[in-house]
């Protein structure tokens, strides 16, 4: 899955994404505020940190399919 620049496009509010910021990948975040110049991502589970300086994002990969 390709990384998408935040300068080019932002995900829809609430979409689960991986975020690239400060030189590393941050999995399982959602964008919660979105405008032309102001946006930030928050973790979907535990954690208090939000990411305001993301440069790229990508949709989370699908989980593996269970064998049945």
Phi, psi and omega in degrees: 000133184277146174283142180245129180292138176292341176287335182269317186198145173248150177289165176291151180300131179092348179293138177277125185220162166267143183239141175251121179206144177054035175078013177211162182273137177239106183278156170064056176243163173229145174279136183240343176223140186212123170209183182298326186239355186227120176204155173205158181247144176234153179292146179282339180240219183298150176130148182249355187275139170247157181248118179253347185247032178295143176252333182214164176210165174205151177299146176294143177292155176291145177290162178296149178279139178284140173277137183221000000 
